[in-house]
Structures are given as structure tokens and as C-alpha cells.
Amino acid sequence: MVVPIQWEEPFGIVFAESLACGTPVISCPRGALPEIVRPGIDGFLIRSIEEGCQAVARLATIDRAACRRRAEDHFSPGAVVARYRELYARLQARMTQR
């Protein structure tokens, strides 16, 4: 999936959905993209048209099953709920310390 965003994307569910389909992502390192896409593993983060062309040429180096695992491990409902629970537990611990 090639989406060279030009804004500070706060999350971008479309990128997580792409990975869930086993589709590597080519985008720009803006907003949350550096947290979603690991360059050379899940896709590529590009800064120019030339880098974009190079990324397309290197797509065969990306393991699509690894893209899917990334989505399952980090963006699935279970993974998100677990992170929220951890966050709430930390906040609750801080509040009880006061």
C-alpha cells in the first residue's frame, strides 16, 4: 500500500489494516507512522519520490506473514485492550500512592 501522507497522522487505522492483510506499507515518516511501520520489516518510510521508487523495487524483501503478525501483536483488539489495562493499572497505582 502506497500512501505518502503529507500531514501529521495521529494513528491511521488504514495502515494497521493494511498490515493485517499482510500488505506492506510505503508512506512518509510523519505522525504515528514511525510507530506503525518498521522500515525494511513492515514496509518503508520514504521522504522523496526517488525513495518511493526504491521502496517499491524492494517490496519483495518484506515478509507478508510478518506484516500480519505485527498487526495481530500490536493493533488487534486484544492487544489494544491489554495496553489499556496496563495503562489503567499504572494510573491506579499512582493515584493510590498519593
PyMOL commands that place a pseudoatom at each C-alpha (Angstrom):
pseudoatom trace, name=CA, resn=MET, resi=1, chain=A, elem=C, hetatm=0, pos=[0.000, 0.000, 0.000]
pseudoatom trace, name=CA, resn=VAL, resi=2, chain=A, elem=C, hetatm=0, pos=[1.465, 3.337, -1.013]
pseudoatom trace, name=CA, resn=VAL, resi=3, chain=A, elem=C, hetatm=0, pos=[0.115, 6.343, 0.911]
pseudoatom trace, name=CA, resn=PRO, resi=4, chain=A, elem=C, hetatm=0, pos=[2.709, 9.137, 1.043]
pseudoatom trace, name=CA, resn=ILE, resi=5, chain=A, elem=C, hetatm=0, pos=[0.942, 11.210, 3.697]
pseudoatom trace, name=CA, resn=GLN, resi=6, chain=A, elem=C, hetatm=0, pos=[1.732, 14.898, 3.969]
pseudoatom trace, name=CA, resn=TRP, resi=7, chain=A, elem=C, hetatm=0, pos=[0.194, 15.516, 7.400]
pseudoatom trace, name=CA, resn=GLU, resi=8, chain=A, elem=C, hetatm=0, pos=[0.858, 14.502, 10.995]
pseudoatom trace, name=CA, resn=GLU, resi=9, chain=A, elem=C, hetatm=0, pos=[-1.313, 11.381, 11.036]
pseudoatom trace, name=CA, resn=PRO, resi=10, chain=A, elem=C, hetatm=0, pos=[-2.365, 10.732, 14.649]
pseudoatom trace, name=CA, resn=PHE, resi=11, chain=A, elem=C, hetatm=0, pos=[-2.719, 6.967, 14.103]
pseudoatom trace, name=CA, resn=GLY, resi=12, chain=A, elem=C, hetatm=0, pos=[-4.024, 5.934, 10.720]
pseudoatom trace, name=CA, resn=ILE, resi=13, chain=A, elem=C, hetatm=0, pos=[-6.102, 2.796, 11.043]
pseudoatom trace, name=CA, resn=VAL, resi=14, chain=A, elem=C, hetatm=0, pos=[-5.693, 2.221, 7.309]
pseudoatom trace, name=CA, resn=PHE, resi=15, chain=A, elem=C, hetatm=0, pos=[-2.010, 1.411, 7.898]
pseudoatom trace, name=CA, resn=ALA, resi=16, chain=A, elem=C, hetatm=0, pos=[-2.774, -1.143, 10.618]
pseudoatom trace, name=CA, resn=GLU, resi=17, chain=A, elem=C, hetatm=0, pos=[-5.479, -2.623, 8.386]
pseudoatom trace, name=CA, resn=SER, resi=18, chain=A, elem=C, hetatm=0, pos=[-3.000, -2.919, 5.549]
pseudoatom trace, name=CA, resn=LEU, resi=19, chain=A, elem=C, hetatm=0, pos=[-0.586, -4.822, 7.770]
pseudoatom trace, name=CA, resn=ALA, resi=20, chain=A, elem=C, hetatm=0, pos=[-3.453, -7.031, 8.989]
pseudoatom trace, name=CA, resn=CYS, resi=21, chain=A, elem=C, hetatm=0, pos=[-3.992, -8.042, 5.358]
pseudoatom trace, name=CA, resn=GLY, resi=22, chain=A, elem=C, hetatm=0, pos=[-0.301, -8.888, 5.044]
pseudoatom trace, name=CA, resn=THR, resi=23, chain=A, elem=C, hetatm=0, pos=[0.271, -5.866, 2.855]
pseudoatom trace, name=CA, resn=PRO, resi=24, chain=A, elem=C, hetatm=0, pos=[3.471, -3.862, 3.394]
pseudoatom trace, name=CA, resn=VAL, resi=25, chain=A, elem=C, hetatm=0, pos=[3.146, -0.093, 3.794]
pseudoatom trace, name=CA, resn=ILE, resi=26, chain=A, elem=C, hetatm=0, pos=[5.059, 2.607, 1.959]
pseudoatom trace, name=CA, resn=SER, resi=27, chain=A, elem=C, hetatm=0, pos=[4.479, 6.020, 3.479]
pseudoatom trace, name=CA, resn=CYS, resi=28, chain=A, elem=C, hetatm=0, pos=[6.217, 9.042, 4.931]
pseudoatom trace, name=CA, resn=PRO, resi=29, chain=A, elem=C, hetatm=0, pos=[7.729, 9.234, 8.434]
pseudoatom trace, name=CA, resn=ARG, resi=30, chain=A, elem=C, hetatm=0, pos=[5.106, 11.637, 9.742]
pseudoatom trace, name=CA, resn=GLY, resi=31, chain=A, elem=C, hetatm=0, pos=[2.819, 11.483, 12.727]
pseudoatom trace, name=CA, resn=ALA, resi=32, chain=A, elem=C, hetatm=0, pos=[2.393, 7.949, 14.063]
pseudoatom trace, name=CA, resn=LEU, resi=33, chain=A, elem=C, hetatm=0, pos=[3.824, 6.194, 11.019]
pseudoatom trace, name=CA, resn=PRO, resi=34, chain=A, elem=C, hetatm=0, pos=[7.259, 5.574, 12.587]
pseudoatom trace, name=CA, resn=GLU, resi=35, chain=A, elem=C, hetatm=0, pos=[5.419, 3.749, 15.397]
pseudoatom trace, name=CA, resn=ILE, resi=36, chain=A, elem=C, hetatm=0, pos=[3.415, 1.625, 12.957]
pseudoatom trace, name=CA, resn=VAL, resi=37, chain=A, elem=C, hetatm=0, pos=[5.893, 0.815, 10.189]
pseudoatom trace, name=CA, resn=ARG, resi=38, chain=A, elem=C, hetatm=0, pos=[9.318, -0.624, 10.908]
pseudoatom trace, name=CA, resn=PRO, resi=39, chain=A, elem=C, hetatm=0, pos=[11.420, 0.226, 7.832]
pseudoatom trace, name=CA, resn=GLY, resi=40, chain=A, elem=C, hetatm=0, pos=[12.563, -2.868, 5.977]
pseudoatom trace, name=CA, resn=ILE, resi=41, chain=A, elem=C, hetatm=0, pos=[10.324, -5.109, 8.109]
pseudoatom trace, name=CA, resn=ASP, resi=42, chain=A, elem=C, hetatm=0, pos=[6.713, -3.953, 7.615]
pseudoatom trace, name=CA, resn=GLY, resi=43, chain=A, elem=C, hetatm=0, pos=[7.331, -1.602, 4.716]
pseudoatom trace, name=CA, resn=PHE, resi=44, chain=A, elem=C, hetatm=0, pos=[9.276, 1.574, 4.100]
pseudoatom trace, name=CA, resn=LEU, resi=45, chain=A, elem=C, hetatm=0, pos=[9.166, 5.197, 5.228]
pseudoatom trace, name=CA, resn=ILE, resi=46, chain=A, elem=C, hetatm=0, pos=[10.102, 7.499, 2.395]
pseudoatom trace, name=CA, resn=ARG, resi=47, chain=A, elem=C, hetatm=0, pos=[10.971, 11.177, 2.029]
pseudoatom trace, name=CA, resn=SER, resi=48, chain=A, elem=C, hetatm=0, pos=[11.000, 11.557, -1.748]
pseudoatom trace, name=CA, resn=ILE, resi=49, chain=A, elem=C, hetatm=0, pos=[9.665, 10.127, -4.997]
pseudoatom trace, name=CA, resn=GLU, resi=50, chain=A, elem=C, hetatm=0, pos=[13.051, 8.518, -5.621]
pseudoatom trace, name=CA, resn=GLU, resi=51, chain=A, elem=C, hetatm=0, pos=[12.927, 6.759, -2.236]
pseudoatom trace, name=CA, resn=GLY, resi=52, chain=A, elem=C, hetatm=0, pos=[9.383, 5.686, -3.052]
pseudoatom trace, name=CA, resn=CYS, resi=53, chain=A, elem=C, hetatm=0, pos=[10.509, 4.085, -6.304]
pseudoatom trace, name=CA, resn=GLN, resi=54, chain=A, elem=C, hetatm=0, pos=[13.333, 2.314, -4.468]
pseudoatom trace, name=CA, resn=ALA, resi=55, chain=A, elem=C, hetatm=0, pos=[10.864, 1.088, -1.832]
pseudoatom trace, name=CA, resn=VAL, resi=56, chain=A, elem=C, hetatm=0, pos=[8.536, -0.360, -4.469]
pseudoatom trace, name=CA, resn=ALA, resi=57, chain=A, elem=C, hetatm=0, pos=[11.504, -2.185, -6.013]
pseudoatom trace, name=CA, resn=ARG, resi=58, chain=A, elem=C, hetatm=0, pos=[12.338, -3.675, -2.584]
pseudoatom trace, name=CA, resn=LEU, resi=59, chain=A, elem=C, hetatm=0, pos=[8.829, -4.872, -1.691]
pseudoatom trace, name=CA, resn=ALA, resi=60, chain=A, elem=C, hetatm=0, pos=[9.761, -8.498, -2.361]
pseudoatom trace, name=CA, resn=THR, resi=61, chain=A, elem=C, hetatm=0, pos=[12.100, -8.331, 0.667]
pseudoatom trace, name=CA, resn=ILE, resi=62, chain=A, elem=C, hetatm=0, pos=[9.157, -7.816, 3.042]
pseudoatom trace, name=CA, resn=ASP, resi=63, chain=A, elem=C, hetatm=0, pos=[7.680, -10.914, 4.704]
pseudoatom trace, name=CA, resn=ARG, resi=64, chain=A, elem=C, hetatm=0, pos=[3.904, -10.561, 4.382]
pseudoatom trace, name=CA, resn=ALA, resi=65, chain=A, elem=C, hetatm=0, pos=[3.283, -13.014, 7.216]
pseudoatom trace, name=CA, resn=ALA, resi=66, chain=A, elem=C, hetatm=0, pos=[5.427, -10.788, 9.458]
pseudoatom trace, name=CA, resn=CYS, resi=67, chain=A, elem=C, hetatm=0, pos=[3.218, -7.830, 8.491]
pseudoatom trace, name=CA, resn=ARG, resi=68, chain=A, elem=C, hetatm=0, pos=[0.172, -9.799, 9.590]
pseudoatom trace, name=CA, resn=ARG, resi=69, chain=A, elem=C, hetatm=0, pos=[1.846, -10.814, 12.883]
pseudoatom trace, name=CA, resn=ARG, resi=70, chain=A, elem=C, hetatm=0, pos=[2.739, -7.177, 13.536]
pseudoatom trace, name=CA, resn=ALA, resi=71, chain=A, elem=C, hetatm=0, pos=[-0.914, -6.180, 13.210]
pseudoatom trace, name=CA, resn=GLU, resi=72, chain=A, elem=C, hetatm=0, pos=[-2.082, -9.043, 15.424]
pseudoatom trace, name=CA, resn=ASP, resi=73, chain=A, elem=C, hetatm=0, pos=[0.550, -8.388, 18.103]
pseudoatom trace, name=CA, resn=HIS, resi=74, chain=A, elem=C, hetatm=0, pos=[0.177, -4.606, 18.262]
pseudoatom trace, name=CA, resn=PHE, resi=75, chain=A, elem=C, hetatm=0, pos=[-3.130, -3.474, 16.766]
pseudoatom trace, name=CA, resn=SER, resi=76, chain=A, elem=C, hetatm=0, pos=[-5.663, -6.267, 17.325]
pseudoatom trace, name=CA, resn=PRO, resi=77, chain=A, elem=C, hetatm=0, pos=[-8.494, -5.651, 19.806]
pseudoatom trace, name=CA, resn=GLY, resi=78, chain=A, elem=C, hetatm=0, pos=[-6.866, -7.998, 22.326]
pseudoatom trace, name=CA, resn=ALA, resi=79, chain=A, elem=C, hetatm=0, pos=[-3.524, -6.222, 22.103]
pseudoatom trace, name=CA, resn=VAL, resi=80, chain=A, elem=C, hetatm=0, pos=[-5.129, -2.788, 22.452]
pseudoatom trace, name=CA, resn=VAL, resi=81, chain=A, elem=C, hetatm=0, pos=[-7.252, -3.868, 25.432]
pseudoatom trace, name=CA, resn=ALA, resi=82, chain=A, elem=C, hetatm=0, pos=[-4.167, -5.306, 27.148]
pseudoatom trace, name=CA, resn=ARG, resi=83, chain=A, elem=C, hetatm=0, pos=[-2.332, -1.981, 26.716]
pseudoatom trace, name=CA, resn=TYR, resi=84, chain=A, elem=C, hetatm=0, pos=[-5.287, -0.030, 28.096]
pseudoatom trace, name=CA, resn=ARG, resi=85, chain=A, elem=C, hetatm=0, pos=[-5.428, -2.336, 31.110]
pseudoatom trace, name=CA, resn=GLU, resi=86, chain=A, elem=C, hetatm=0, pos=[-1.714, -1.810, 31.734]
pseudoatom trace, name=CA, resn=LEU, resi=87, chain=A, elem=C, hetatm=0, pos=[-2.160, 1.947, 31.461]
pseudoatom trace, name=CA, resn=TYR, resi=88, chain=A, elem=C, hetatm=0, pos=[-5.141, 1.986, 33.829]
pseudoatom trace, name=CA, resn=ALA, resi=89, chain=A, elem=C, hetatm=0, pos=[-3.280, -0.211, 36.335]
pseudoatom trace, name=CA, resn=ARG, resi=90, chain=A, elem=C, hetatm=0, pos=[-0.309, 2.196, 36.305]
pseudoatom trace, name=CA, resn=LEU, resi=91, chain=A, elem=C, hetatm=0, pos=[-2.593, 5.195, 36.742]
pseudoatom trace, name=CA, resn=GLN, resi=92, chain=A, elem=C, hetatm=0, pos=[-4.471, 3.498, 39.556]
pseudoatom trace, name=CA, resn=ALA, resi=93, chain=A, elem=C, hetatm=0, pos=[-1.178, 2.656, 41.292]
pseudoatom trace, name=CA, resn=ARG, resi=94, chain=A, elem=C, hetatm=0, pos=[-0.115, 6.308, 41.065]
pseudoatom trace, name=CA, resn=MET, resi=95, chain=A, elem=C, hetatm=0, pos=[-3.421, 7.502, 42.452]
pseudoatom trace, name=CA, resn=THR, resi=96, chain=A, elem=C, hetatm=0, pos=[-3.278, 5.129, 45.426]
pseudoatom trace, name=CA, resn=GLN, resi=97, chain=A, elem=C, hetatm=0, pos=[0.282, 6.268, 46.229]
pseudoatom trace, name=CA, resn=ARG, resi=98, chain=A, elem=C, hetatm=0, pos=[-0.915, 9.820, 46.796]
for i in range(1, 98): cmd.bond("trace and resi %d" % i, "trace and resi %d" % (i + 1))
show_as sticks, trace
zoom trace
